[in-house]
Amino acid sequence: MKVSNEANRDWCERLYETKAAGLILYGRALGLSHGEAEDVLQETFMALLRLAEPPEEPERYCVRSFRNAALNHRRSLWRRLTREFESRRWFERGPDESPAERAAMRRLAELPQLQREVIVLKIWQRLTFDEIGGLLDISPNTAAGRYRYGLEKIRAGLRGENYERDEDIGSALALLETAPPLGGRGAAAL
């Protein structure tokens, strides 16, 4: 069954509206500059528009296509050199971001790429560990481990910052700090 051009544009447009911002962030987690992530996003959606019919799982197909295009894009030597110069500006700064947001973004950017990628896929793409495992060709347990270790590194880095757990920073990163486990250093204070 072949889908008309208009119907193909409709599902692609809806997919773009729901996934574009998250895919750009994912591209940043994969080491692309903001401009490179936008270029890869455009290439991905141009390829989706050329499909004869929508894929069985459009969102998953889109994320996988974006990841493949981003990894291919990164392989160029000149692009690699540009990325290294831009690595300090991993996130675009907003005028209303708090010091806690900047600290959390800095810690996320400092993580190894494998951990950073899983955290972005889990939090911003809202994928399960099974879906992340399928996307990255790793086991769900490996995905969960990278997520857990990455979050712990962020938490440890934020403990050194003047970071308050209850501070509203307007993003999912506000939830990264948790109470210490029972029997840990917090239990002695009780």
Secondary structure, DSSP 8 states (H G I E B T S, - for coil): ----HHHHHHHHHHHHHHHHHHHHHHHHHTT--HHHHHHHHHHHHHHHHTSSS--SSHHHHHHHHHHHHHHHHHT-HHHHHHHHHHGGG-S---TT--HHHHHHHHHHHHS-HHHHHHHHHHHTS---HHHHHHHHTS-HHHHHHHHHHHHHHHHHHHHTS---TT---SSGGGG------TTSHHHHH-
